[in-house]
Amino acid sequence: MTLERAIDSLLKLDRDTWKCQTVMTKTLQSDETKPSVSPDNISDEELLVRFRDKADVDSFEQLVHRYEKPIYTYLARYLRNAALAEDVFQATFLRVFEKSHLFTDGRRVRPWLYSIATHQAIDVLRKEGRHPSLSLDEEHTLNHDDVGTLLKLVKSREPSGFEKLEEHERATWTRAAVDELPDHLRVFILLIYFQGLSYREAAEAFDMPIGTVKTRVHKALIKLNVAWRRDHPDE
């Protein structure tokens, strides 16, 4: 099975309804007001360019709404702390708000946003004196179908063995195994397998060759495969 075939869905994080409350809200409409820009007809890039060139706050608000859940979900997984993820989410879009003039034509918004979010998360952890891979306390709900997809790739020997695992055990093992990866490998597993970014988008987000991204993903999967065989020697 190829890596590309394994990237077939996103993992979902169930959480309570929450709102972005930062200094950005001084310029954004309230959540009850519908933005004037249709999400079905306008690309991410056009929304950001409209805000950059015309100070169109409706376009910026639509971009925030469009990426609210995926960016927050990614940050919650990366940071393993829901409250901290909200703070970093707000800081991410405040950064976008302030630095939109740096967005160049021809660039894609999605990897740019994930790049900003990742760097904001790293900065916050450094300020707190924390290392991203130290804490496994924060619990997240994983979609078991997607857990099975990742595990199937990791195990990569006898697919019949998956029937022997309970869904909860699979989710628990996958969460712990991914959390134990070195940060420079874990972030690409989160972006590509959990958030659904392509290799090219992940490469753009970190401004590195796509071959480097593929190498890191390959190394991460090898480590996960070793961990699987270590923890399940009879499978």
Summary of the structure (lengths in Angstrom):
residues: 235
radius of gyration: 18.8
end to end distance: 18.4
largest distance: 61.9
contacts: 668
relative contact order: 0.13
helix: 66%
strand: 0%
